Amino acid sequence: MAEFGQPKFRAAQLAQWLYVHHVNSYDQMTNLSLSLRSKLTEAYPLSVPSIVDKQVSHDGTRKYVLECEDGKRVETVAMPSGSQAPDDVRERLTVCFSTQVGCAMQCAFCETGHEGFSRNLSVGEMVDQILIAQEDMGQRVSNVVAMGQGEPFLNYDNTLAALRILNHAKLLKIGARRITVSTCGIIPGINRFANEPEQFTLAVSLHAARQSVRDVLMPQMTNQPLSRLRKALQQYLEKTDRRITLEYLLIDGINDSEEDLAALIDFCSGLLVHINLLPMNAVASSCLQPSPPSTVFQWREELERKHIETTLRKSRGADIAGACGQLKNAVAR
């Protein structure tokens, strides 16, 4: 707006149209002059991703494949939860959004990693995912997680700018503590995140507390070993005093042995963390399989016995290609 010689309040009006009303044309911005709308159209063409595929799970989860202006596609997942209200509207709606097209991390259990990295998503392309899911679900989004395709801390500036739009009191108004960034453990990103003023939540995809196992599952993280990661998490806790979630995907015969459990307990010792045990969504093209339920419950009991708060996350969307990258790759095939 400054570029066009406009007063500051025009920027607020523009943001409202983009991120509250979610219009797809400047012509709809009726409180902006025709000349300004014309300038904006010419200088900053407006485009909104489109839904090219949608799957609806029996549990209410909806998974979208969205196509951006350049034809690149990403996935977004909307997960309703909470008690059922009389008007058939659920109390909470969580959206898991992507931060990149594809991913360079090449994690063995992730379908997205098999396609490689294409490009970073823009700020608007991230926010659009939440708005599209919100409109399709007919319900306000209450929680968001940067845990879709891509590594958020490898697109740090755009991701943080998107989070601030989601959190802004005059825009999407999602509480900072209801906004989570999930990282593979990019240490420079964790260090930066610790210094942000907002109380955003940090989750780390750990998946193994033994270095040899993690190196196999997450080959791009071998240059950032567990010892350095743990130190970064300790420093994060000292600066923020905010609990960290550690995501752990239990894979049969890979990272679910007694030795792996002991290593995880040792890793968590002295850290303010919450363990999120994840059931694995089977991927047809992968030889990796979920750990048996008996192992999962044994882990949960032992972790809680050690006074490490643990949640067993219910599998969502397994019947609609719920694992990251599955639906997009299926659509492409």
C-alpha positions in Angstrom: 0.0 0.0 0.0 2.9 2.3 0.7 4.2 1.5 -2.8 0.9 2.8 -4.2 0.9 5.9 -2.0 -2.0 4.6 0.0 -2.7 5.2 3.8 -1.9 2.4 6.3 -5.5 1.4 6.9 -5.7 0.2 3.3 -3.2 -2.6 4.2 -5.6 -3.7 7.0 -8.5 -3.7 4.5 -6.5 -5.7 2.0 -5.5 -8.3 4.7 -9.2 -8.6 5.7 -10.3 -9.4 2.2 -7.5 -11.9 1.7 -7.4 -13.7 5.0 -10.9 -13.3 6.5 -13.2 -13.1 3.5 -10.8 -15.1 1.4 -11.8 -13.6 -1.9 -10.3 -14.8 -5.2 -10.5 -11.5 -7.1 -9.6 -7.9 -6.4 -13.0 -7.0 -8.0 -14.7 -8.3 -4.8 -12.8 -5.8 -2.6 -15.5 -3.2 -2.8 -14.1 -0.7 -0.3 -11.0 -0.3 -2.4 -11.1 2.2 -5.3 -11.4 0.9 -8.9 -8.0 2.4 -9.8 -6.3 0.7 -6.8 -7.9 -2.6 -7.6 -6.6 -2.2 -11.2 -3.1 -1.5 -10.0 -3.2 -4.5 -7.6 -4.4 -6.8 -10.4 -1.6 -5.8 -12.7 1.2 -5.7 -10.1 0.2 -8.6 -7.8 -2.1 -11.1 -9.7 -4.3 -12.9 -7.2 -4.7 -16.7 -7.3 -6.1 -19.2 -4.8 -5.2 -22.9 -4.9 -8.0 -25.2 -6.1 -9.1 -28.6 -4.7 -8.3 -31.3 -7.3 -9.1 -34.2 -5.1 -10.9 -34.7 -1.8 -11.3 -37.8 0.3 -13.6 -38.1 3.3 -12.9 -40.7 6.0 -15.4 -42.5 8.1 -14.0 -40.7 11.1 -14.8 -37.3 9.6 -11.2 -36.5 8.5 -11.0 -34.9 5.1 -7.8 -34.9 3.0 -7.3 -32.5 0.1 -5.0 -32.3 -2.8 -4.6 -28.6 -3.7 -3.2 -27.3 -6.9 -1.3 -24.0 -6.9 -1.2 -21.5 -9.8 1.9 -23.1 -11.3 0.4 -26.6 -11.3 2.3 -27.8 -8.2 0.2 -29.9 -5.8 0.2 -30.2 -2.0 -1.8 -32.0 0.6 -3.9 -30.6 3.5 -5.8 -32.6 6.2 -8.7 -31.4 8.2 -9.5 -33.4 11.4 -12.6 -32.7 13.4 -12.6 -33.9 17.0 -14.2 -33.4 20.4 -17.6 -34.1 21.7 -20.6 -33.8 19.4 -22.7 -30.7 19.9 -26.5 -30.7 19.4 -26.2 -28.8 16.2 -23.9 -31.4 14.8 -20.9 -29.2 14.9 -17.8 -30.5 16.5 -15.9 -28.5 19.1 -12.5 -28.6 17.5 -11.1 -28.6 14.0 -7.4 -29.2 13.5 -5.8 -28.5 10.1 -2.5 -30.1 9.2 -0.9 -28.0 6.4 2.1 -28.2 4.1 5.0 -25.8 4.0 6.8 -27.0 0.9 6.0 -28.8 -2.3 7.6 -32.2 -1.8 10.3 -32.6 0.8 14.1 -33.0 0.8 14.3 -34.9 4.1 13.8 -38.4 2.5 12.5 -40.0 5.7 12.1 -43.8 5.1 8.6 -43.9 6.4 7.2 -40.9 4.5 5.7 -41.1 1.1 6.4 -37.4 0.4 10.1 -38.0 0.8 10.1 -40.3 -2.2 9.0 -37.6 -4.6 11.8 -35.2 -3.6 11.7 -31.4 -3.1 10.2 -29.1 -5.6 9.9 -25.6 -4.0 8.9 -23.6 -1.0 5.3 -22.6 -0.5 4.5 -18.8 -0.2 2.9 -17.3 2.8 -0.4 -17.0 1.1 -0.3 -20.6 -0.2 0.1 -21.8 3.4 -2.7 -19.6 4.8 -5.0 -20.6 1.9 -4.8 -24.3 2.9 -6.4 -23.4 6.3 -9.0 -21.2 4.7 -10.0 -23.8 2.1 -10.3 -26.5 4.7 -12.3 -24.1 6.9 -14.7 -23.3 4.1 -15.1 -26.9 3.0 -15.8 -28.1 6.6 -18.1 -25.3 7.3 -16.5 -24.8 10.7 -13.9 -22.4 12.1 -10.4 -23.9 12.4 -9.3 -24.0 16.1 -5.9 -25.6 15.8 -3.2 -25.8 13.1 -0.1 -27.9 12.7 2.7 -27.3 10.2 3.2 -31.0 9.8 2.1 -31.7 6.2 4.5 -32.0 3.3 7.9 -30.4 3.7 10.2 -29.3 6.6 8.9 -26.0 8.0 12.2 -24.8 9.3 13.7 -25.1 5.8 11.1 -22.5 4.8 11.4 -20.6 8.0 10.5 -17.0 7.1 7.4 -17.8 5.1 6.2 -20.3 7.7 6.5 -17.8 10.5 4.8 -15.1 8.5 1.9 -17.5 7.8 1.7 -18.4 11.5 1.4 -14.7 12.4 -1.5 -14.2 10.0 -3.2 -17.3 11.5 -2.6 -15.8 15.0 -3.4 -12.2 14.2 -6.3 -10.8 16.4 -7.9 -9.1 13.3 -7.4 -12.0 10.9 -7.8 -15.8 11.8 -7.5 -15.3 15.5 -6.1 -18.8 16.3 -4.4 -18.8 19.7 -0.6 -19.1 19.5 -0.6 -22.1 21.8 -3.0 -23.8 19.3 -0.4 -23.4 16.5 2.3 -26.1 16.3 5.3 -26.4 14.1 6.6 -29.9 13.6 10.2 -30.2 12.6 12.5 -33.2 11.9 14.9 -31.5 14.3 16.6 -28.7 12.3 18.7 -27.3 15.0 19.2 -23.7 13.6 15.4 -23.5 13.2 14.8 -24.6 16.8 17.3 -22.0 18.0 15.5 -19.3 16.0 12.1 -20.5 17.1 13.1 -20.2 20.8 13.6 -16.4 20.3 10.2 -15.7 18.7 7.9 -13.6 20.8 4.8 -15.7 20.2 4.0 -18.7 22.3 3.8 -21.1 19.4 4.2 -24.8 20.2 7.2 -26.9 19.1 7.0 -30.6 18.1 10.0 -32.6 17.0 9.7 -35.7 14.8 12.1 -37.9 16.8 11.1 -41.5 15.7 14.3 -43.0 17.2 16.5 -42.2 20.2 19.3 -44.5 19.1 21.6 -42.7 16.6 22.1 -45.7 14.3 18.4 -46.3 14.0 17.6 -42.6 13.4 20.3 -42.4 10.7 18.5 -45.1 8.8 15.0 -43.7 9.2 16.0 -40.0 8.7 19.1 -40.0 6.6 19.2 -36.2 6.0 19.5 -35.7 9.8 22.8 -37.5 10.2 24.7 -34.2 10.3 22.6 -33.1 13.3 23.0 -35.9 15.8 20.8 -36.7 18.8 23.3 -35.3 21.3 23.2 -31.8 19.6 19.4 -32.0 19.2 18.9 -32.7 22.9 21.1 -29.8 23.8 19.1 -27.5 21.5 15.9 -28.7 23.1 17.3 -28.1 26.5 18.2 -24.5 25.5 14.8 -24.0 24.0 13.1 -25.1 27.2 15.4 -22.7 29.2 14.4 -19.8 27.0 10.7 -20.5 26.6 9.6 -22.7 29.5 7.2 -24.3 27.1 6.8 -28.1 26.9 8.0 -29.8 23.7 6.1 -32.6 22.0 8.3 -35.5 20.7 6.6 -37.4 17.9 7.5 -41.1 17.7 6.2 -43.4 15.0 6.4 -47.0 16.1 7.6 -49.3 13.3 7.6 -53.0 13.7 11.1 -54.4 14.1 12.8 -51.1 13.4 12.5 -48.7 16.3 10.2 -50.6 18.8 12.6 -52.8 20.8 13.3 -52.7 24.5 16.6 -51.0 23.7 14.8 -48.3 21.7 12.4 -47.7 24.6 15.3 -47.4 27.1 17.1 -45.0 24.8 13.9 -42.8 24.5 13.5 -42.8 28.3 17.1 -41.7 28.6 16.7 -39.0 25.9 13.7 -37.6 27.8 15.4 -37.6 31.2 15.5 -34.0 32.5 13.5 -32.6 29.6 10.0 -31.1 29.8 8.5 -33.2 27.0 5.3 -34.9 26.0 5.6 -38.1 23.9 3.1 -38.5 21.1 3.2 -42.2 20.1 1.9 -42.5 16.5 0.3 -45.5 14.9 1.7 -45.9 11.5 -0.5 -45.7 8.4 0.5 -48.6 6.2 1.9 -47.5 2.8 1.5 -50.1 0.0 4.9 -49.2 -1.5 6.7 -49.6 1.8 8.1 -52.6 3.6 7.7 -50.8 6.9 4.8 -52.0 9.0 3.1 -50.7 12.2 4.2 -52.1 15.5 1.6 -54.5 17.0 -0.9 -53.0 19.5 0.7 -55.0 22.4 4.0 -53.2 21.8 2.4 -49.8 21.5 0.5 -50.2 24.8 3.6 -51.6 26.5 5.6 -48.5 25.5 2.9 -46.2 26.8 2.7 -47.9 30.1 6.4 -47.9 30.6 6.8 -44.3 29.6 4.1 -43.2 32.0 5.6 -45.4 34.7 8.7 -43.3 34.3 6.5 -40.2 34.7 6.9 -39.2 31.0 3.6 -37.8 29.9 2.5 -39.9 26.9 -0.4 -39.8 24.4 -1.3 -42.6 22.0 -2.6 -40.6 19.0 -5.6 -42.2 17.3 -5.0 -43.1 13.7 -6.9 -40.7 11.5 -7.8 -41.0 7.8 -6.2 -44.5 7.3 -9.0 -45.4 4.9 -8.3 -42.3 2.7 -4.6 -42.6 2.1 -3.9 -40.8 5.4 -0.1 -41.0 5.4 1.7 -37.9 4.2 2.1 -37.9 0.4 -0.1 -41.0 -0.2 -3.1 -39.3 -1.6 -1.2 -36.8 -3.8 0.9 -39.6 -5.2 -2.1 -41.8 -5.8 -3.8 -39.0 -7.7 -0.7 -38.4 -9.8 -0.5 -42.1 -10.6 
